[in-house]
Amino acid sequence: MTAARGVRLVQRISSARGFALIAPHVVPVLDRSVHRLTRGRVLLSARMLPGLVLTVPGARTGRPRTTPLACMPEGEVEGAWILVGSNFGRTGHPAWTANLLARGDEAVVNWRGRDIPVRATLLEGGERARVWEAALAFWPPYAAYQRRVERQIRLFRLERR
């Protein structure tokens, strides 16, 4: 099987409703465990999509919350990333998006084993529309996720502080 066929197969699987039921309970747990065991050098899900580990204080508790996420690097320099709050096409925004809305200036990403302080911005309007189109080209299953939910999927830009 060629790499392109493998990617298309994973995209087809990740677009399925069944994937949305299972993946949120399996993918983050595996990613966190492998990331911790390899001291930040490996993120399993990043074998298909670029990935980072986001740490941001909880919106209510203020305690650090760590979440492995797929991301879309932006620009030539590794200094900005787009995060898509798709929640695998499930109802409700993922908790990490509320944390970024409340404390986006306190976020840190672990990118390729390096901790980088970032500032998060919720994208809206025309800028959101442009980035959403880029996200769909980057990972087409996001369209299936959006069709399954009534909420607008949140998009964030993270930039180095």
N, C-alpha and C positions, 0 to 999 in steps of 0.2 A: 504494500500500500504506500502510495506517495505521501509526502508530508501534506500537500494541499488536500488530498482526499481525507487524510486523518483529521485535519482542521475542520473540513466540512462535516464530517461525521460527528465530531464533538459539538459543533454548532447545532446540528440537528437534534442531538440528544439534549443539549442544554436548553433548547427551545420547548421541550416537552413539559407538560404540566406535572408529570410524575417526578421529573428532575427537581422542580420547585418544592416538592414535598420532602425530598430526601437530602438534596445538596446542602441546604442551610444547616443541617445537623451534622454533616460529615465533612464537607470541604474546609470550613474554618477550623475545626478541631484538628484535622490532619495538618493543615498549614501551620497552625500555632505550634503544634508538637514538633514538627520537623524543623521549623524556624528556630525554636528554642534549642533543640538538640544540636543543630549545626551552627549555633551562635550567630544566627542572622545571615548565614551564607546561602541557604537554600529555602525557597518557598515553592512547594510542589505545584500549586496552581499556576505559577509563573512559567511552567513549561509550555503552556498554551497561550497565555496572555501575560503581558507584563504585570507584575504585582508588587505591592508594598505592604508594610505593616503600619497601620495608623494607630497612634496613641494620642488620646485626647481626654481631658477630664470629663467625667460624666456631667450632664446638664443639671441634674439634681444633687448628686452626691459630691461632685468634685473629685472623686477618686479616679485614677487613671484607668481608662478603658482601652484595651488593645484589640484591634481587629485586622486580620489579613484581608486585603481587598485587591481585586483586579484594578488596574489603572490604565490610563491612556497618557503616556508621556507627551508633553507638549514642547515643541521647539527643539532646537539642536542641542542646547545646553541642558544638562540634567538639573533643572531648577524649577520646573512646573509640571504638574500632573493634573489630569481630570479624573474625578471620581464620579461614578454613576450609581446613584442610590436605587438600584433596580429591585433589591431584595428578592432576586431570582423570580420576579414576576408575581410575588405574593402581595396581598393587600397590606396596607400600612407601610409607612416609611421605615427603613432600618434604623435602629437606635443610634448608630454612629452619626446619622445625619442630624438628629436633634442635638447631639453633643457638639457637632461642628457649628450649628447655628448659634448655640449658647456660648461656646468657648473656642471658636475657630482661630483665635490669635494665640492659643496655647498648645496647638497641635504639633506633633512631631511625627515624621515618617521615618521608617527604616527602609532605606532604598539600597539594595545590593550590599547589605551588611553595614551601612553607615546611617547613623541617626542624624536627621536634618530637621531643624525647627522650621515650621511652615505657618503661613497664614491662609485660612480658608475663606473663599468667597462663593456665596450661592449665586449661580448664574441665572439671569432672568432676561426676558424680552428677546431682542434680536440676537444678542450675544449667545443666549441659551440655545436659540434656534440653530445658529451656525455650528455650535459645538455639538448639539444633538445629531445633526447630519453627519458630522465627522465621526461621532461615536457609533452611529449605525453602520458607516462604512468600515470602521475598525472592528466591530463585533456585531454582525447582523441580528443575533438573537435578542438584542435589546428591543427591537421592534415587537417581537412576540411578547416580551415582558410587558411593554407599555399597553398592548392591546388587551391584556388580561386584567388590567387594573383601571380604576376610575381616576385615581390620583395622577398628578403629573410627576413623573420620576424626577427627583432632584439631581442636579448636576452641580458639582463643586470644582473650582480651580484651586489647587494648592500651590502656593509660591513660597520660595525660600524667604525667611525673615532675615 
